[in-house]
């Protein structure tokens, strides 16, 4: 993945966070929260890998 992909993942994380907050059912909120975390973990891993490669 390149920088644009990392930006995409970050944007997806934000969208999932908003959906989690706006969810009207606890199960839906939990699902969106899990997706937000998954996207965030990918972003952080890519950023850390980029730092390690320098």
Backbone bond lengths (Angstrom), bond angles and torsions (degrees), N, CA, C in turn:
res aa  C-N    CA-C-N  psi(-1)  N-CA   C-N-CA  omega(-1)  CA-C   N-CA-C  phi
1 X - - - 1.448 - - 1.522 109.61 -
2 X 1.279 115.12 148.38 1.459 118.54 177.38 1.534 109.44 -109.43
3 X 1.300 115.01 -173.59 1.464 120.35 -175.67 1.525 111.98 -59.25
4 X 1.326 117.60 -38.46 1.455 120.11 179.27 1.520 111.13 -62.65
5 X 1.327 116.90 -37.14 1.459 120.35 177.64 1.525 110.58 -65.88
6 X 1.309 116.65 -38.00 1.461 120.26 178.16 1.526 110.19 -65.21
7 X 1.305 116.92 -38.94 1.468 120.63 176.34 1.522 110.45 -63.45
8 X 1.327 115.97 -41.16 1.463 120.27 177.75 1.530 110.41 -60.29
9 X 1.336 116.41 -47.28 1.466 120.32 -179.75 1.523 111.05 -61.88
10 X 1.326 116.36 -38.72 1.464 120.18 177.84 1.525 110.65 -64.58
11 X 1.316 116.95 -42.99 1.468 120.78 177.55 1.526 111.01 -62.29
12 X 1.328 117.05 -41.71 1.471 121.33 178.77 1.531 109.99 -63.15
13 X 1.319 116.79 -39.69 1.458 120.50 178.08 1.524 110.36 -60.24
14 X 1.310 116.29 -43.88 1.465 120.99 179.17 1.523 110.84 -61.70
15 X 1.322 116.69 -45.69 1.468 121.19 -179.76 1.535 110.33 -60.71
16 X 1.316 116.63 -43.57 1.460 119.71 179.75 1.528 111.26 -66.34
17 X 1.320 117.76 -35.02 1.467 120.69 176.82 1.525 110.22 -63.05
18 X 1.312 116.42 -44.76 1.474 120.34 178.80 1.520 110.12 -62.79
19 X 1.326 116.53 -44.67 1.471 119.73 179.43 1.524 111.22 -62.31
20 X 1.323 116.53 -36.26 1.456 119.76 177.85 1.525 111.12 -63.53
21 X 1.307 116.21 -43.56 1.460 121.18 179.71 1.524 111.26 -65.91
22 X 1.328 116.33 -38.35 1.457 120.70 -175.84 1.526 113.95 -85.26
23 X 1.308 118.26 -9.59 1.464 121.15 -176.17 1.526 111.06 -60.00
24 X 1.321 115.11 141.12 1.455 119.82 -178.72 1.529 112.17 -94.96
25 X 1.319 117.06 -7.15 1.464 120.75 -179.95 1.527 108.78 -126.52
26 X 1.321 117.25 137.38 1.467 119.97 -178.27 1.532 114.20 -57.56
27 X 1.315 117.52 -34.99 1.474 119.98 179.66 1.528 110.43 -67.59
28 X 1.313 116.77 -39.80 1.465 120.47 177.76 1.526 109.85 -66.26
29 X 1.328 116.73 -41.97 1.460 120.59 178.62 1.524 110.35 -60.98
30 X 1.323 116.45 -41.73 1.470 120.49 179.69 1.521 111.39 -65.12
31 X 1.318 116.95 -39.96 1.467 120.64 179.52 1.530 110.51 -64.75
32 X 1.318 117.08 -44.95 1.468 120.20 179.19 1.526 110.97 -67.10
33 X 1.313 116.84 -36.40 1.467 120.91 176.88 1.532 110.13 -62.11
34 X 1.318 116.36 -43.17 1.465 120.65 178.92 1.527 111.17 -62.91
35 X 1.318 116.64 -41.12 1.469 119.96 178.10 1.526 110.86 -66.15
36 X 1.321 116.58 -39.99 1.465 120.96 177.13 1.527 110.13 -58.93
37 X 1.324 116.47 -46.40 1.468 120.32 179.50 1.519 111.61 -63.13
38 X 1.328 116.25 -40.74 1.467 119.97 -179.09 1.535 110.55 -63.17
39 X 1.324 116.72 -45.33 1.466 119.93 177.74 1.522 111.12 -64.08
40 X 1.330 116.60 -42.60 1.460 120.68 -179.81 1.527 111.22 -62.51
41 X 1.327 116.84 -42.04 1.462 120.53 177.93 1.524 111.26 -61.00
42 X 1.331 117.02 -39.58 1.465 119.95 178.19 1.522 111.31 -65.43
43 X 1.318 116.32 -41.91 1.466 120.31 178.40 1.523 110.51 -61.69
44 X 1.318 116.24 -48.24 1.468 119.91 -179.29 1.528 111.45 -62.63
45 X 1.311 117.42 -40.29 1.466 120.49 178.82 1.525 110.86 -62.87
46 X 1.320 116.63 -41.63 1.469 119.61 -179.95 1.524 111.29 -68.87
47 X 1.311 116.51 -38.35 1.463 119.41 177.58 1.517 110.48 -66.04
48 X 1.318 117.13 -42.21 1.473 120.72 178.64 1.521 110.52 -65.07
49 X 1.324 117.35 -40.57 1.461 121.04 178.68 1.529 110.83 -64.00
50 X 1.312 115.83 -37.58 1.466 120.25 178.15 1.510 111.68 -65.29
51 X 1.300 117.18 -38.62 1.461 122.03 177.83 1.524 110.52 -68.05
52 X 1.319 115.64 -40.63 1.475 120.25 -178.04 1.524 110.77 -67.59
53 X 1.329 116.81 -28.79 1.442 120.99 -178.31 1.530 113.68 -78.94
54 X 1.298 117.36 -6.41 1.476 120.64 -177.11 1.483 112.26 -89.55
